[in-house]
Amino acid sequence: MSGVVAVIDYGMGNLHSVASALEHVGAEQVLVTHDAELIRQADRVVFPGVGAMRDCMAEIRRLKCDQLLADALLEQQKPVLAICVGMQALMTRSEENAGVDCLDLIPGNVRYFGSSLNSEEGERLKVPHMGWNEVHQTRDHPLWQGIEDRTRFYFVHSYYVDAAQRDLVAGALDYGVHVDAALARDNLFAVQFHPEKSHTAGLQLLKNFLQWNGQC
């Protein structure tokens, strides 16, 4: 059912761990590539990433992955899953590296947690936010199928998404501030956490992605 899954390779992130997880849950074929024709021919696309936003955006634009992603989302309307920095790159602008313009495919900003972050109980919170945290499912979506609300996923990030269109938020958490942990619009689902590192729940989400037809 999954067909060919293209994992966009712009040189940032452990892409092969994502590819291995997709194969583990039943992907028929996974290609880690930035080849334009292979990505256009794929049945679904994964847009991952880790690292500094300025470097990520420079490579995304140099390899023309921005246009490939826009084509997949807007013209071909194939299912797309964005992960971690891949999710952040979709936004309008990031505060990282003194401010970086992103792809502006989803209106909103990427903000820094700050150096003095405290929980509601007054406990000092570490930045980066690293480890397991509960995600509250704020709306129904096919990618949440078989995953209970408040399930814990694995995070590693110092910056977080603050979406301008609140109806696009599909998952959230609190870490001293409100964090948009998942966004959904049409054939796009984007997550701040790493499903490939989130054990059973993460694998279920990836399995759901392989079965998803791109409609909410």
Secondary structure, 3 states (H helix, E strand, C coil): CCCEEEEECCCCCCHHHHHHHHHHCCCCEEEEECCHHHHHHCCEEEECCCCCHHHHHHHHHHCCHHHHHHHHHHHCCCCEEEECHHHHHCCCEECHHHCEECCCCCCEEEEECCCCEECCCCCEECCCEEEEEEEEECCCCHHHCCCCCCEEEEEEECEEEEECCHHHEEEEEECCCEEEEEEEECCEEEECCCHHHCHHHHHHHHHHHHHCCCCC
